[in-house]
Amino acid sequence: MKKIIFIIGLCICSAFSTVCLQAQDPFTDRSAAFKFTPLRVSNFSQKGNITRIKLYNTNPKLGGTFDIPNSSLFRFAYNDSLHVFGRVKPLILTQADDFKYAADLCLKAKIDCKNHYKMFRASATGTLFLTILSPIAGLACAIPSSLTPPRIENLGLPDVDMLQEDIYFQAYRSEATRIKNKRNWMNFGIGFGIHIGVLFGVLALVH
């Protein structure tokens, strides 16, 4: 009886350890979706000329959605470690190494952008003050700013050499655009609230 219980226990431990190892290895099965954490799934999808890479993680800073043009999904592969000659290699995201390469560049771009992109402050501050004066003027500032991606010289790239990595650049500029738009419309809302508050305060004084 004890032997049977012992054998059953070994089977359970073996099965449990297998599940744990599969959970820790994000690419146990390359044909399956990419699993970076046991309960969340990272993947990609293609629509037209755009590939959308979704990276899920319990830490929001290590996840996100990135729209990358298909023409940017390549990397330069060296022929050997002694020569600078090589070739452009298209990325096949169904392969573990290629997906990880693209994911790492996207996440690095997101983190770098949050730390170094500061030039959104000018348009956001302008939107705030104009909206306090007149919501229409605030809209006239916020809408064109939202439709215009940040200029390269305003991105605050920490390493200009990373411009050679097109995936990094596309993800960085996309994150910068998201930050700028978020701050612009947040400041528009704040300015609109202040404008309405001042308006009602003046009306209350008059009456």
N, C-alpha and C positions, 0 to 999 in steps of 0.2 A: 504493500500500500504506500509506504514511504517512497519507494522507488518511482511509483507512478506519479505521485505528487511532485517529486523532484524533477521528473522528465517534463511534466506539464509546466512547471515553473521555468525551466530552461527554455521551452518553446515560447512562452510569453515574453521572457526577457529578450530573446533573440528577435522576435517580431517587433518589440518596442524599440530596440536599438536600431533596427533597419529603418523604421519610420523616422526616427530622430536624425539618422544620417541623411536620409532623403530630404528632410526639412532643412538641414544645414547646407546641403549642396544645392545651389540654385539651378544647376543644369544637370540634374540626374537623368532626365529624359529630354533630349533635345527636340523631340517632336512635340512635346507638351509646351504649355505656356511657361514663361520664365518666372520662377518663384524666388524672390529675394527674401521673403519672410514666410513663415508657414501659413499664415492666414490671408495674405494679400498676394495678388498676382500682377506681375508686370508683363506688358506685351507691346505690340505695335500693330498698326493697321495702315494701309495705303489707300489714298483717295486721290485720283488724278495724279498730279505731279508732286504731291505732298505725302510724306510719311509721318504719321503721328506716333511718337514714342511715349508710352505711359509707364512711368516708374513709380511704383507704390512702396511706401515704407512707413513704419510706425512713427518715424521722425519726419515731419513735413519738409524739413530742409533737405532731406535726402530723397525726395520724390518730386513728382510734377508731371505735367504734360508738355511735350515739346513738338512743335510742327517744323519739320526739317524738309527742305526741297530735296527731291530725289537726286538732283544733280550734285548735291553736297555729300551724298553718302558714299564716300570713298576715302582711302588713306594711301599714303605713299609707303610702299613696301621696299625695303632695301634688299639687294641681292645677297649681300653678306655683311659682316661687321667691319670690314676693312676698307670698303669703297663707298663713296657717296652716291654711286649710281643705283638706280632702282626703277620702279615702275608704279604707276597708279593702279591700285587694287580696289575694285568695287566691293562695297560691304554687302555681305549676305547676312541679314539680321536673324535668320533662322539658325545661324551657327553661333555657338556660345561666345567665342572670342570676339566676333564682330559685334554682337549685340552689346557685350560688356564695354567694348571700345567706344561705341557711340554713346552708351549710357554714362560712362565716366566723363566724357567730354561735355555732355549736357549738364550733368550735375556740377562739374567744375565751373562751367559758365554761369550757372544760376547763383552759386555761392559767391563767385568773384563779382558778379553784377550787384548783388545785395551789398557787398562791402565797398565797392569802388564807384558805382554810378551815383553821382550827386547833382548832375546838371538839370535834373527835373525840377529843382527848387525854384528856378527863375519863372518858368511857366506856371507852376502851381501857385506861387506867391502872387503873380500877376492876376491869375484867375480869381484868387481870393479877394483882392482889393477891388477889382473891377466889379465883381458880383455884389460886394457890399454897396458900391455906388449904384449899380444897376444890374439886375439879373440878365438883361439882354446883352449888356456889354460883357458880362461874364461868359455867357454862351458863345459870344463872338470870339472869345479868346480860347475857351475850352475845346470847342468843336474842331477848329483847324489844328490845334495842338494834338488832339487825339488821333487825327487822321494822318499826321506826319510822323514817321519813325524818327528816332533820335539820329542826329548826324554822327558819323564815325568819330570825328574829333571831340564830340561831347560825351562819348560813352565811358571815358575814364578807364580804358582797358589797362590792367596792371602789367601786361606783357604784350607788347605789340607783335612779337613773333608768333603769338597765338592766332593772329589774323590768317596765317597760312593754314590753320585748321578750320575749314569752312563750317563744320558741324558746330564747333565751339562758337564761332562768330555769329552764326544764325541763332543759336540758343541764347547767347548773350544779348543780342539786339532785341530778340523777342521778349526776354525778361525785362530789359530796360523799357521797352514800349509798354509792357504791362504795368510796371511801377509808375511810369509817368502818367499814364491814363488814370490809374487808381488815385494818385495824389491830386491830379487835376479835378476829377469829379468829386473827390472827398472835400476839397477846398471850395468847390462850387456849392456843395450842400451846406458847408459851414457859412459861407458868405451869404447864401440865400436865407438861411435862418437868422443871421444877424440883421440882414436887410429887413426882413419881415418884423423882427423884434423892434427895430428902431422905428419902423413905420407905425406899428401899433402903439408904441410909446408916444410918438408925436401926436397921433390921433387922440390918445387918451388925455394928453395935456391940453389939446385944443378944446375938447369937449368937457 
